[in-house]
Amino acid sequence: MIYRVVVALLVMFLASATARAELTIEITQGVDQPVPLAVVPFGWSGTSALPENVSEVVAADLYRSGLFALMSRQNMLSFPTSAQQVYFRDWRLSGMEYLLVGKVLPQPGGNYRVEYELFDVINEQRLLGAHINGSGAQLRRMAHRIADAVYEKLTGIPGAFDTQIVYVTAQRFSADDYKYQLQLSDADGARPRVILESREPILSPTWSQDGKRLAYVSFESRRPAIYIQDVSTGKRERMASFRGLNGAPAFSPDGRKLALTLSKDGNPEIYVMDIATKALTRVTKHYGIDTEPNWTADGRSIIFTSNRGGMPQIYSVELENGWVERLTFEGDYNARGRLTQDGRHLVLVHRNNGVFHIAVQDLKTGRFDILTETYLDESPSIAPNGSMVIYATQEGTREVLAAVSIDGRVKFKLPARSGNVREPAWSPYLQ
């Protein structure tokens, strides 16, 4: 939100949170007629327990999509692990349309081979058959990749289960004593780890397109500064620490530049920084507040929030010629715009009857839909397949993360087991 970017960079969070906020999934809404699917427990021929239950992770991923009705293990008549053991009549009588079976095989050096097959029960056809190899530490990610393959086969849309999210938590010890953490987890909230810890606020995390770097705003020097940090090594570099506002960083699609908001010349404006040289190019020149930049997929334009028309709305600017175009007209407050990868949909924060919600605008047809019914919704971030939006919201006195599908039909929450969470950012596809 336009004023939140300016004001929040000058104040601390007022919420408390645990030092290591692991997220949980609570499905709140799915499609009206989810597709019946059975994910049979995968076979395991080893002598010791597996570090991860692969089939449970796969089933949880597919259930979280809201598109599938998963059969419970208690209702399964058999537990096949390969095509030769599948009796389609039994699964048809159980009302299943699709069936996923598989097995985990031990490999030399403590590694594993996971074989899986997906079947169309009605037509008795094998739709998928593949295997994946990895270490014990990679089993959970292997499961996410299997879920991605199944999801794409059944929906025609690439899955985004094998991705990650970052988010910010804050632990309050007293009125003027906080601990802030930038945390990273799998997209389902599992395996959280701390990327950065500070006694001062951390804001606006964002990913590079290759998923290897994060940019964010930190107040660790008692003033806002923009940093870039390598996700795997933790190496970080301060990129901008000018007088006044340094905020809202966004990587260009090629990863060579940052769009950012600076007020070093007296008014918040959009700039582009060359990451290698730190050379700055000023993009906007207006007396209004210009902030929250985000790139189009082709890197030729930047969308941003501005109150140049009187109230916050979303605009685009072509970098080659400086041409500015207003994109939103519905209502008197639209901010924090994010584009789907295909450029078709603009996700944003919209004020409706004094309450902030997540909305989506079809840039081709102009259709405008409010996606959420929660309270004080903000900071939307889109999954790399364009199907889901994660955002921050309020649940009673707690601050939590939630997600909604781009069509509004599927919704779930990702609250921490205790405490509060904010500022989510969904990763791109990972290598």
PyMOL commands that set and color helices and strands:
alter all, ss='L'
color gray80, all
select helices_A, chain A and resi 2-8+54-64+73-75+83-85+88-93+108-110+136-155
alter helices_A, ss='H'
color red, helices_A
select strands_A, chain A and resi 26-29+35-39+43-44+68-70+98-107+111-120+125-135+164-174+177-186+193-198+202-207+213-218+225-230+236-240+246-251+257-262+269-274+280-282+290-295+301-306+313-318+324-326+334-339+345-352+355-362+368-370+375-382+388-395+398-405+411-414+421-426
alter strands_A, ss='S'
color yellow, strands_A
deselect
rebuild
show_as cartoon
